């Protein structure tokens, strides 16, 4: 189910790239689709998570649970990305619903920047600074 849903999403992107005549984008989309589907299938088989690093700004840890539901934890690189995720995580869940993609827990962690500031604040409050 998860690979079928992911495949449907990528097929639409693939078709859009084909329609625009962008061969490089078509090839890139095809490679990304195949890699993502393979990772999702492996996660479903082994029940182990995998990580995708998009760039320094965001990563996601994905796991397919025993029921075939996708679980995703986004890891923002900074507060701006964290705010973006906070404002758009519900939109992502709605897209999953629209595409009939079964999901469990879809969330985000605090940014590294936010965690460091929290740690400094805690140290200050505890008299360790």
C-alpha positions as CSV (number, residue, x, y, z in Angstrom):
1,X,0.0,0.0,0.0
2,X,2.7,2.5,1.0
3,X,4.8,1.8,-2.0
4,X,1.8,2.0,-4.3
5,X,0.8,5.4,-2.8
6,X,4.4,6.6,-3.1
7,X,4.6,5.3,-6.6
8,X,1.4,7.2,-7.6
9,X,2.8,10.4,-6.2
10,X,6.0,10.0,-8.2
11,X,4.2,8.9,-11.3
12,X,2.4,12.3,-11.3
13,X,5.7,14.1,-10.8
14,X,7.2,12.0,-13.5
15,X,4.4,12.8,-16.0
16,X,4.6,16.5,-15.2
17,X,8.3,16.5,-15.9
18,X,7.7,14.5,-19.1
19,X,5.0,17.0,-20.2
20,X,7.4,19.9,-19.6
21,X,10.1,18.2,-21.6
22,X,12.6,18.3,-18.8
23,X,14.6,15.1,-19.4
24,X,17.0,15.7,-16.5
25,X,14.1,16.1,-14.1
26,X,12.5,13.0,-15.5
27,X,15.7,11.0,-14.8
28,X,16.2,12.5,-11.4
29,X,12.5,11.8,-10.4
30,X,12.8,8.2,-11.6
31,X,15.9,7.6,-9.6
32,X,14.5,9.2,-6.5
33,X,11.3,7.2,-6.9
34,X,13.1,3.9,-7.2
35,X,15.3,4.6,-4.2
36,X,12.4,5.8,-2.0
37,X,10.3,2.8,-2.9
38,X,13.2,0.4,-2.2
39,X,13.8,2.0,1.2
40,X,10.1,1.9,2.1
41,X,9.9,-1.8,1.1
42,X,13.1,-2.6,3.1
43,X,11.7,-0.7,6.1
44,X,8.4,-2.6,5.9
45,X,10.3,-5.9,5.7
46,X,12.8,-5.2,8.5
47,X,10.7,-2.8,10.6
48,X,13.8,-0.5,10.7
49,X,13.8,3.2,10.1
50,X,15.9,5.0,7.5
51,X,17.0,8.6,7.2
52,X,16.9,11.0,4.3
53,X,19.0,14.2,4.6
54,X,17.6,16.7,2.1
55,X,20.3,19.3,2.9
56,X,21.6,21.0,6.1
57,X,18.1,22.4,6.7
58,X,16.0,19.3,7.1
59,X,16.2,15.5,7.5
60,X,13.5,12.9,8.0
61,X,13.5,9.6,9.7
62,X,11.0,7.2,8.1
63,X,9.8,3.9,9.3
64,X,7.1,1.6,8.0
65,X,5.4,-0.2,11.0
66,X,4.1,-3.7,11.1
67,X,0.7,-2.5,10.0
68,X,2.2,-0.9,6.9
69,X,1.8,2.7,8.1
70,X,4.4,5.3,7.4
71,X,5.8,7.1,10.5
72,X,8.0,10.1,9.9
73,X,10.0,12.4,12.2
74,X,11.3,15.5,10.5
75,X,14.4,17.1,12.0
76,X,14.7,20.8,11.2
77,X,18.2,22.4,11.0
78,X,17.0,25.8,12.3
79,X,14.1,27.6,13.8
80,X,12.8,28.8,10.4
81,X,12.5,25.3,9.1
82,X,10.9,24.2,12.5
83,X,8.3,27.0,12.1
84,X,7.6,25.9,8.5
85,X,7.1,22.3,9.7
86,X,4.9,23.4,12.6
87,X,2.7,25.4,10.1
88,X,2.6,22.6,7.4
89,X,2.6,19.2,9.2
90,X,-1.2,19.2,9.1
91,X,-1.1,19.9,5.4
92,X,1.2,16.9,4.9
93,X,-1.2,14.7,6.8
94,X,-4.1,15.9,4.7
95,X,-2.1,15.1,1.6
96,X,-1.5,11.6,2.9
97,X,-5.2,11.3,3.5
98,X,-6.0,12.5,0.0
99,X,-3.6,10.1,-1.5
100,X,-4.8,7.2,0.7
101,X,-1.3,6.8,2.3
102,X,-1.7,5.1,5.6
103,X,0.3,6.8,8.3
104,X,0.9,6.6,12.0
105,X,3.0,9.2,13.7
106,X,4.0,12.2,11.5
107,X,5.8,14.9,13.5
108,X,8.9,17.1,13.8
109,X,11.6,17.5,16.4
110,X,12.8,20.8,17.8
111,X,15.6,22.4,15.8
112,X,19.2,22.0,16.9
113,X,19.3,25.8,17.4
114,X,16.2,25.6,19.7
115,X,17.6,22.7,21.6
116,X,20.9,24.5,22.2
117,X,19.1,27.6,23.4
118,X,17.0,25.5,25.7
119,X,20.1,23.8,27.1
120,X,21.8,27.2,27.8
121,X,18.6,28.4,29.5
122,X,18.5,25.3,31.7
123,X,22.2,25.7,32.6
124,X,21.6,29.3,33.5
125,X,18.6,28.4,35.7
126,X,20.6,25.7,37.4
127,X,23.6,28.0,38.0
128,X,26.0,26.1,35.6
129,X,26.9,29.0,33.4
